[in-house]
Amino acid sequence: MVHCTECGEELTEASDVEFLDLDAKISGLFRSSKRFYVVGCSNCGAAIGSGVAGGGD
């Protein structure tokens, strides 16, 4: 099981976390879109992780 490090809530379903889209940019040699996001606990709002998702243009 995975737990939130802040409140201890058990994270078992996709609805237990929320994905917050921070920014989208098109750049680079291949002009691909990059989306920056933060994953937060839906119980207390603490940031659990972050990342970059890419896609073709």
KOLPA-128879 format. One record per atom (N, C-alpha, C): residue number from 1; atom name; x, y, z. Coordinates in steps of 0.1 Angstrom, whole numbers. Example, Ala and Ser with C-alpha at 12.3 -4.5 7.8 and 13.67 -1.06 7.14 Angstrom:
2
<lumnu 1, sekol N, east 132, north -57, up 78>
<lumnu 1, sekol CA, east 123, north -45, up 78>
<lumnu 1, sekol C, east 132, north -33, up 78>
<lumnu 2, sekol N, east 128, north -22, up 71>
<lumnu 2, sekol CA, east 137, north -11, up 71>
<lumnu 2, sekol C, east 129, north 0, up 79>
END
This chain:
57
<lumnu 1, sekol N, east 8, north -12, up 0>
<lumnu 1, sekol CA, east 0, north 0, up 0>
<lumnu 1, sekol C, east 9, north 13, up 0>
<lumnu 2, sekol N, east 3, north 23, up -5>
<lumnu 2, sekol CA, east 10, north 36, up -6>
<lumnu 2, sekol C, east 2, north 45, up 3>
<lumnu 3, sekol N, east 10, north 53, up 11>
<lumnu 3, sekol CA, east 4, north 63, up 20>
<lumnu 3, sekol C, east 9, north 77, up 18>
<lumnu 4, sekol N, east 1, north 87, up 20>
<lumnu 4, sekol CA, east 6, north 100, up 19>
<lumnu 4, sekol C, east 16, north 103, up 31>
<lumnu 5, sekol N, east 27, north 109, up 28>
<lumnu 5, sekol CA, east 37, north 111, up 38>
<lumnu 5, sekol C, east 33, north 122, up 48>
<lumnu 6, sekol N, east 23, north 130, up 45>
<lumnu 6, sekol CA, east 19, north 141, up 53>
<lumnu 6, sekol C, east 8, north 137, up 63>
<lumnu 7, sekol N, east -3, north 131, up 58>
<lumnu 7, sekol CA, east -15, north 128, up 66>
<lumnu 7, sekol C, east -16, north 113, up 69>
<lumnu 8, sekol N, east -9, north 105, up 62>
<lumnu 8, sekol CA, east -10, north 90, up 64>
<lumnu 8, sekol C, east -22, north 84, up 57>
<lumnu 9, sekol N, east -29, north 91, up 49>
<lumnu 9, sekol CA, east -41, north 86, up 41>
<lumnu 9, sekol C, east -36, north 75, up 32>
<lumnu 10, sekol N, east -43, north 64, up 31>
<lumnu 10, sekol CA, east -40, north 53, up 22>
<lumnu 10, sekol C, east -44, north 57, up 8>
<lumnu 11, sekol N, east -35, north 56, up -2>
<lumnu 11, sekol CA, east -38, north 59, up -16>
<lumnu 11, sekol C, east -39, north 47, up -24>
<lumnu 12, sekol N, east -52, north 42, up -26>
<lumnu 12, sekol CA, east -54, north 30, up -33>
<lumnu 12, sekol C, east -61, north 32, up -47>
<lumnu 13, sekol N, east -68, north 43, up -48>
<lumnu 13, sekol CA, east -76, north 45, up -60>
<lumnu 13, sekol C, east -71, north 58, up -68>
<lumnu 14, sekol N, east -73, north 59, up -80>
<lumnu 14, sekol CA, east -69, north 70, up -88>
<lumnu 14, sekol C, east -75, north 83, up -83>
<lumnu 15, sekol N, east -87, north 82, up -77>
<lumnu 15, sekol CA, east -93, north 94, up -71>
<lumnu 15, sekol C, east -87, north 99, up -58>
<lumnu 16, sekol N, east -78, north 91, up -53>
<lumnu 16, sekol CA, east -71, north 95, up -40>
<lumnu 16, sekol C, east -60, north 105, up -43>
<lumnu 17, sekol N, east -57, north 107, up -55>
<lumnu 17, sekol CA, east -47, north 118, up -59>
<lumnu 17, sekol C, east -53, north 127, up -69>
<lumnu 18, sekol N, east -47, north 139, up -70>
<lumnu 18, sekol CA, east -52, north 148, up -81>
<lumnu 18, sekol C, east -40, north 153, up -88>
<lumnu 19, sekol N, east -41, north 154, up -102>
<lumnu 19, sekol CA, east -31, north 158, up -110>
<lumnu 19, sekol C, east -33, north 173, up -114>
<lumnu 20, sekol N, east -24, north 182, up -111>
<lumnu 20, sekol CA, east -25, north 196, up -113>
<lumnu 20, sekol C, east -15, north 200, up -125>
<lumnu 21, sekol N, east -21, north 204, up -136>
<lumnu 21, sekol CA, east -13, north 208, up -148>
<lumnu 21, sekol C, east -8, north 222, up -145>
<lumnu 22, sekol N, east 6, north 223, up -145>
<lumnu 22, sekol CA, east 12, north 236, up -142>
<lumnu 22, sekol C, east 15, north 244, up -154>
<lumnu 23, sekol N, east 19, north 238, up -165>
<lumnu 23, sekol CA, east 23, north 246, up -176>
<lumnu 23, sekol C, east 25, north 237, up -188>
<lumnu 24, sekol N, east 23, north 243, up -200>
<lumnu 24, sekol CA, east 25, north 235, up -212>
<lumnu 24, sekol C, east 34, north 244, up -222>
<lumnu 25, sekol N, east 44, north 238, up -227>
<lumnu 25, sekol CA, east 53, north 245, up -236>
<lumnu 25, sekol C, east 56, north 237, up -249>
<lumnu 26, sekol N, east 57, north 243, up -260>
<lumnu 26, sekol CA, east 62, north 236, up -272>
<lumnu 26, sekol C, east 76, north 242, up -275>
<lumnu 27, sekol N, east 85, north 233, up -275>
<lumnu 27, sekol CA, east 99, north 237, up -277>
<lumnu 27, sekol C, east 108, north 225, up -281>
<lumnu 28, sekol N, east 120, north 228, up -284>
<lumnu 28, sekol CA, east 130, north 218, up -288>
<lumnu 28, sekol C, east 130, north 215, up -302>
<lumnu 29, sekol N, east 140, north 206, up -306>
<lumnu 29, sekol CA, east 143, north 203, up -320>
<lumnu 29, sekol C, east 131, north 197, up -327>
<lumnu 30, sekol N, east 123, north 188, up -320>
<lumnu 30, sekol CA, east 112, north 181, up -326>
<lumnu 30, sekol C, east 99, north 188, up -323>
<lumnu 31, sekol N, east 99, north 199, up -316>
<lumnu 31, sekol CA, east 87, north 207, up -313>
<lumnu 31, sekol C, east 76, north 199, up -307>
<lumnu 32, sekol N, east 80, north 192, up -297>
<lumnu 32, sekol CA, east 70, north 184, up -289>
<lumnu 32, sekol C, east 64, north 192, up -277>
<lumnu 33, sekol N, east 52, north 189, up -274>
<lumnu 33, sekol CA, east 45, north 196, up -263>
<lumnu 33, sekol C, east 50, north 189, up -250>
<lumnu 34, sekol N, east 53, north 197, up -240>
<lumnu 34, sekol CA, east 57, north 192, up -227>
<lumnu 34, sekol C, east 47, north 198, up -217>
<lumnu 35, sekol N, east 41, north 189, up -208>
<lumnu 35, sekol CA, east 32, north 193, up -198>
<lumnu 35, sekol C, east 39, north 190, up -184>
<lumnu 36, sekol N, east 39, north 200, up -176>
<lumnu 36, sekol CA, east 45, north 199, up -163>
<lumnu 36, sekol C, east 34, north 197, up -153>
<lumnu 37, sekol N, east 35, north 187, up -144>
<lumnu 37, sekol CA, east 24, north 185, up -135>
<lumnu 37, sekol C, east 29, north 181, up -121>
<lumnu 38, sekol N, east 20, north 183, up -111>
<lumnu 38, sekol CA, east 22, north 179, up -97>
<lumnu 38, sekol C, east 11, north 170, up -93>
<lumnu 39, sekol N, east 14, north 159, up -86>
<lumnu 39, sekol CA, east 5, north 150, up -81>
<lumnu 39, sekol C, east 3, north 153, up -66>
<lumnu 40, sekol N, east -9, north 155, up -61>
<lumnu 40, sekol CA, east -12, north 158, up -48>
<lumnu 40, sekol C, east -22, north 149, up -41>
<lumnu 41, sekol N, east -21, north 148, up -28>
<lumnu 41, sekol CA, east -30, north 140, up -20>
<lumnu 41, sekol C, east -44, north 147, up -20>
<lumnu 42, sekol N, east -54, north 140, up -24>
<lumnu 42, sekol CA, east -68, north 146, up -24>
<lumnu 42, sekol C, east -73, north 148, up -10>
<lumnu 43, sekol N, east -67, north 142, up 0>
<lumnu 43, sekol CA, east -72, north 143, up 14>
<lumnu 43, sekol C, east -67, north 156, up 20>
<lumnu 44, sekol N, east -53, north 158, up 19>
<lumnu 44, sekol CA, east -47, north 170, up 26>
<lumnu 44, sekol C, east -41, north 180, up 16>
<lumnu 45, sekol N, east -40, north 176, up 4>
<lumnu 45, sekol CA, east -34, north 186, up -6>
<lumnu 45, sekol C, east -19, north 186, up -7>
<lumnu 46, sekol N, east -12, north 178, up 1>
<lumnu 46, sekol CA, east 3, north 177, up 0>
<lumnu 46, sekol C, east 8, north 172, up -13>
<lumnu 47, sekol N, east 18, north 178, up -18>
<lumnu 47, sekol CA, east 25, north 174, up -30>
<lumnu 47, sekol C, east 32, north 161, up -28>
<lumnu 48, sekol N, east 28, north 151, up -36>
<lumnu 48, sekol CA, east 34, north 137, up -35>
<lumnu 48, sekol C, east 45, north 135, up -45>
<lumnu 49, sekol N, east 43, north 141, up -57>
<lumnu 49, sekol CA, east 53, north 140, up -67>
<lumnu 49, sekol C, east 51, north 150, up -79>
<lumnu 50, sekol N, east 60, north 150, up -88>
<lumnu 50, sekol CA, east 58, north 158, up -100>
<lumnu 50, sekol C, east 65, north 152, up -112>
<lumnu 51, sekol N, east 63, north 157, up -124>
<lumnu 51, sekol CA, east 69, north 152, up -135>
<lumnu 51, sekol C, east 66, north 160, up -148>
<lumnu 52, sekol N, east 70, north 154, up -159>
<lumnu 52, sekol CA, east 68, north 160, up -172>
<lumnu 52, sekol C, east 63, north 150, up -181>
<lumnu 53, sekol N, east 52, north 153, up -188>
<lumnu 53, sekol CA, east 46, north 144, up -198>
<lumnu 53, sekol C, east 48, north 150, up -211>
<lumnu 54, sekol N, east 52, north 142, up -221>
<lumnu 54, sekol CA, east 55, north 148, up -234>
<lumnu 54, sekol C, east 45, north 142, up -244>
<lumnu 55, sekol N, east 44, north 148, up -256>
<lumnu 55, sekol CA, east 35, north 143, up -266>
<lumnu 55, sekol C, east 40, north 149, up -279>
<lumnu 56, sekol N, east 36, north 143, up -290>
<lumnu 56, sekol CA, east 40, north 147, up -303>
<lumnu 56, sekol C, east 32, north 160, up -308>
<lumnu 57, sekol N, east 37, north 167, up -317>
<lumnu 57, sekol CA, east 30, north 179, up -322>
<lumnu 57, sekol C, east 23, north 176, up -335>
END
